Amino acid sequence: MSVKEHTKEQAIDKHSNDNAKMQINFNKTECKYNFTGNFVEYFESTVKKNPNDIAVTYKNNQITYSELNGKANSIARILKDSGVKSNDIIGIMMNRSIETIISILGVLKSGGSYLPLDPNQPYERLLYMVEDSSLKTILVDSSFKHLKDKKTFESIKYIEVNSELLKSKYNLNEKPKISDLCYVIYTSGTTGNPKGVMVEHKNVVNLVNWMIDIGSMNRTTKMLQSSSFIFDASVIEIFPCLAAGGEICILDNNQKVNPEEILDNLVNAQVLYDSKFI
């Protein structure tokens, strides 16, 4: 072998070794997180640490972690008393508001999983999701009274959620398993009928841990919530922030399309939507 050939072979070996090291380092994704339980326990541990911190803001209304937890417990007990069992799917048909966050947590505390329904979506889509998921109970807000096609929901029990009327309750003793369903979100259905994507607690907690870690989220974090609850982007805006003890700032439909309003809400906020999450 000539010197030139030997040098070339060495370069190839070095390149192969560098590629192998790069692949090993790239795939070295194991890490230990402090919390590996279900999301209900995650949230309740945060409430215990920061009971008086603001959890959610919407327009001129605010709710602390203690208040949010207590009202969610109230919803959970209402659902349990109505017969909700583990992994039952509960619909939430509301416009984005503090009541929606209360309802999501209430469903999870009851052992059920939530299915977000947009009251402004076409009747046919709502009908399909209600029938396909075998919904028996839907949590609604006051806008449900004005829904035109109520016949879809005649065989379903619906419970109106009004934050002001909910009394604070203690945590439930029974908790979901990490393998229990957390939520079901339907796809757009552009290639056929919408399909329900079922996500478990362990998947959500894994996402939460990752986002808190990579985004350095903590009790000083403020997260703008602008996505519709029927999209999984809303999960990113809600769950990590509540687990970290931060504040969810819900933008109404007018604010989220107004750049000046968005900038006003970003003052003193921790912005997480950078290259790490794209």
MARMIDREN-855081 format. One line per 10 residues: number of its first residue (from 1); their letters; for each residue x, y, z of C-alpha. Coordinates in steps of 0.05 Angstrom, whole numbers. Layout:
BEGIN
NUM) a) X/Y/Z; ...
! end
This chain:
BEGIN
1) msvkehtkeq) 0/0/0; 27/68/-19; 34/126/30; -21/162/-8; -69/102/-4; -53/93/70; -67/166/85; -133/162/47; -153/99/86; -137/134/152
11) aidkhsndna) -181/193/131; -238/146/115; -231/111/182; -230/177/219; -292/201/180; -328/135/197; -310/142/271; -333/214/273; -399/194/241; -408/137/291
21) kmqinfnkte) -394/184/350; -442/235/322; -497/183/315; -485/157/385; -487/227/415; -548/246/373; -587/185/397; -565/192/470; -633/220/492; -640/184/558
31) ckynftgnfv) -650/231/617; -679/226/687; -737/270/705; -761/287/775; -833/267/760; -860/206/725; -931/199/752; -997/221/721; -1011/294/704; -1063/303/760
41) eyfestvkkn) -1010/287/813; -961/333/776; -1010/391/778; -1030/379/850; -957/379/872; -950/448/839; -1012/473/874; -983/453/941; -919/493/926; -952/555/897
51) pndiavtykn) -1025/558/921; -1032/634/916; -997/644/850; -1038/664/790; -1051/603/746; -1095/631/690; -1113/700/665; -1168/716/615; -1186/788/600; -1197/820/669
61) nqityselng) -1206/754/705; -1154/714/743; -1153/650/783; -1100/624/831; -1073/554/832; -1111/538/896; -1177/564/867; -1165/528/801; -1151/463/836; -1212/469/882
71) kansiarilk) -1260/485/826; -1232/428/783; -1243/382/842; -1316/405/843; -1324/387/769; -1290/320/782; -1340/303/837; -1399/323/794; -1373/277/739; -1359/219/787
81) dsgvksndii) -1428/226/816; -1457/222/746; -1423/155/735; -1358/173/700; -1306/118/704; -1232/112/686; -1218/124/612; -1288/149/597; -1286/203/544; -1318/269/565
91) gimmnrsiet) -1333/323/514; -1315/396/528; -1353/443/483; -1333/514/502; -1300/576/477; -1230/588/505; -1236/613/577; -1217/600/649; -1277/552/653; -1245/510/598
101) iisilgvlks) -1181/501/639; -1223/483/700; -1262/433/659; -1200/399/630; -1170/390/699; -1237/367/727; -1244/314/674; -1174/288/688; -1185/287/763; -1249/246/752
111) ggsylpldpn) -1207/193/717; -1236/209/649; -1203/237/586; -1226/300/551; -1248/309/479; -1248/383/457; -1306/404/413; -1311/471/379; -1383/497/380; -1367/538/318
121) qpyerllymv) -1349/477/275; -1395/447/223; -1453/406/249; -1432/344/209; -1362/343/241; -1389/350/311; -1441/295/298; -1387/248/272; -1341/259/332; -1397/252/383
131) edsslktilv) -1420/186/352; -1350/158/338; -1326/171/409; -1390/146/441; -1395/208/485; -1445/206/542; -1428/271/577; -1407/340/551; -1385/400/593; -1410/465/562
141) dssfkhlkdk) -1409/540/575; -1465/590/566; -1454/593/491; -1485/523/485; -1554/555/496; -1546/588/428; -1525/526/390; -1571/516/331; -1567/441/321; -1580/414/391
151) ktfesikyie) -1613/351/367; -1544/319/362; -1538/322/437; -1609/301/457; -1585/233/482; -1524/262/517; -1520/292/587; -1491/362/585; -1466/400/646; -1458/476/644
161) vnsellksky) -1395/501/678; -1397/569/711; -1334/585/750; -1369/634/797; -1419/580/819; -1368/526/832; -1349/515/904; -1278/494/921; -1269/421/940; -1213/377/967
171) nlnekpkisd) -1171/332/922; -1199/264/905; -1163/204/934; -1169/163/870; -1118/183/817; -1111/162/744; -1059/111/723; -1002/135/678; -1030/87/625; -1100/119/628
181) lcyviytsgt) -1124/164/573; -1112/238/581; -1145/267/519; -1172/251/450; -1163/301/393; -1191/288/324; -1152/300/261; -1177/347/207; -1203/290/164; -1174/317/99
191) tgnpkgvmve) -1160/246/75; -1227/217/98; -1264/216/164; -1230/250/223; -1191/202/267; -1188/206/342; -1116/208/368; -1115/179/438; -1060/204/485; -1044/175/553
201) hknvvnlvnw) -1020/210/617; -950/182/610; -943/214/541; -967/282/566; -921/279/627; -862/262/582; -877/323/539; -886/366/601; -819/345/630; -783/358/564
211) midigsmnrt) -813/427/555; -799/448/627; -728/425/619; -711/453/551; -751/516/560; -727/529/632; -799/538/653; -816/556/725; -865/597/767; -843/661/731
221) tkmlqsssfi) -863/634/663; -921/666/626; -950/627/568; -996/658/517; -1054/612/501; -1082/627/432; -1092/559/399; -1161/528/394; -1170/471/443; -1186/424/386
231) fdasvieifp) -1113/428/363; -1056/394/399; -1017/459/401; -1063/478/459; -1033/419/499; -964/452/493; -993/518/516; -1029/491/577; -999/429/610; -925/448/617
241) claaggeici) -942/516/644; -989/489/697; -938/436/718; -883/489/723; -926/536/764; -928/590/711; -985/634/688; -1028/618/627; -1051/682/592; -1111/666/548
251) ldnnqkvnpe) -1119/712/488; -1189/722/461; -1203/716/387; -1194/790/375; -1129/795/414; -1095/736/379; -1100/770/311; -1078/838/336; -1002/846/338; -1005/904/386
261) eildnlvnaq) -1048/864/435; -1000/806/430; -940/851/444; -976/881/504; -987/811/532; -914/792/519; -889/846/566; -852/811/622; -871/743/593; -824/686/578
271) vlydskfi) -829/670/504; -819/596/490; -835/592/416; -764/597/391; -723/549/348; -724/496/403; -797/482/390; -800/488/314
! end
